[in-house]
Amino acid sequence: MPGRGAWLTPTVEAYELAVKRKAFRRALRLEREPDTSAVLDHLRSLPDVGPNHAAQDVAEERPDTTEQAERLMDN
């Protein structure tokens, strides 16, 4: 099966840039541009959140591990 998958930041801006750069075709190793209209429809249906929303969610779910990482590096 051709291709290896394509990762995309879930914003319309990122989608438009990927289309402009023909990134879907390259990432999926296709001969021509795929129909990505369903991806755009999905992105438009997502709630509009601020740019830091995802980073805040991760920080709230996972405690800061910097101190733990530093201890492991010292050993």
Buried (B, 14 or more C-beta within 10 A) or exposed (E): EEEEEBEBEEBEEBBEEBBEEEBBBEBBEEEEEEEBEEBEEEBEEEEEEEEEEEEEEEEEEEEEEEEEEEEEEEE
